[in-house]
Amino acid sequence: MKRNLLKIMLTSTLAATMCASLAACGSSGSSGTTGATAANQSGSATSTSNSEQVNANSDGTVNNPEAVQIKSGDLSFWSLFTGGDGEWWQKIVSDYNNTSPTNPVQCVTLVWADYYTKLQTAVAAGKGPDMGISHVSKLYELASTGVIEPLDDYLKDNDIDLTKYYSQNNIDAVTIDDHIYAIPLDTHAEVMYYNTDLISQAGITEDDIANIKSIDDFKDLLKKCKDTLGSDYTPLCLSNSGDDPFRVWYALYYQMGGAPFVNDDATKCTLDKDKAEAAMKALKDLYDEGYIQKGINSDDNAVPFQSGKAAFLFGGTWLTGTFESTKGLNFNNACFPQLYDNQTCWADSHTLILPVKKSRTKEEADNAVKFMFYASDKGGITWAESGQIPASSTANQSDKYKSMKGYNVIDELNNAQFAPKASHYYNGIKTDLQSALDGYWTGQVDLDTAYENLETAVKNNLD
């Protein structure tokens, strides 16, 4: 594997236009705390360096995280978690610091859209943090460009055996060239929600939902909703563009047995044309047959469901907490349905990483890895409150988690189809695939043209 730090600057330039949303990250989006604004928060950096003033935003994020002064002896953690996610993350950090560790953790929250660019450029300049977050879909890029260190030796030296705590699917997702590059924190997946009042009104039982085994089974339920509920309601809530229809197509493609988008070393496009087109048509049929109401905004994909105007919703696991706090909304959740041969869903994962940092001592690195494992394992049940599926079995097999709605979709840990390990997936292949599909969902291009655009999206972003 190539590990050249000079590549970081090139990769960062490509990432400079990335955008963020609730749907893309699984973040709540608005009220996170950081070291710049939360002087009384345990585990937060609270002062600036002498040379540069911290530039903080009203939501608590900072624009220049390298300017936040970290207390001597503490370890810095750069986070992209804001809103509710940020509050739960801060609690994990605070709980850890209350154990009186040798190196307490100070958390700095970055603007989501800037996070990866600033992380990569800071590491290249020798100003990066001790620890950070990476999506699995971004992990290969960070590893292949030398932004992060492999964890094998640190895990071994600290007697941490990930196989005792994590599914093989999670471990495989963070393993690159036979080295472990991150500790899994969660899996966040596209799942199915349903309004229990509306499905009852349509004559549908929860057993009917549990027994969905094909696209025709699912359409039968959607038809009952369409025939019963009236034009003010949408049988299935899904936007006509953006992340969510991409994730549904992604799931259908792999459920049909589609091959990974690229070969093992990401040098060749290996899209399966027949299955890619079949998955595209299967979803387009749901739009064309009137099972998905027109005009659902990609930024507000879940709003009709939250307002009680949708029977079903395909949406992220992170929406669970929002729905639970919505007065009058009676709902349940289930794994993304098996509509074709394989039980597969779109998923990503937040993972904990150790950025390259020459000034960090071996002892500090060991303690950083200890915190990362603590946050995932001991902090997992706290993190579950954010709506994500905690990766550690300590949390996801606990009695407390089994009493939560998140446990209804625990099987997504094994059903998850993570992104291919390609250097240009996160901001390249995925972004361009989504754009190609949006053109088809909205009727701007036909099926053949849409597939050509899909293939071009992959070929233009090969390693």
GIHUCOR-V475179 format. One record per helix or strand of 3 or more residues. SS is the DSSP state (alpha for helix, beta for strand). FROM is the first residue (numbers start at 1). TO is the last residue. Records with the same first field share a line. If there is no record, write none. Layout:
SS = FROM-TO ; FROM-TO
This chain:
alpha = 7-15 ; 22-25 ; 65-67 ; 83-97 ; 112-124 ; 136-144 ; 152-157 ; 162-164 ; 168-173 ; 196-201 ; 206-210 ; 215-229 ; 243-255 ; 273-288 ; 298-300 ; 303-306 ; 317-324 ; 362-377 ; 380-384 ; 393-396 ; 399-402 ; 405-409 ; 412-415 ; 425-441 ; 447-459
beta = 75-79 ; 105-110 ; 131-135 ; 186-195 ; 234-237 ; 310-316 ; 331-334 ; 345-348 ; 350-353
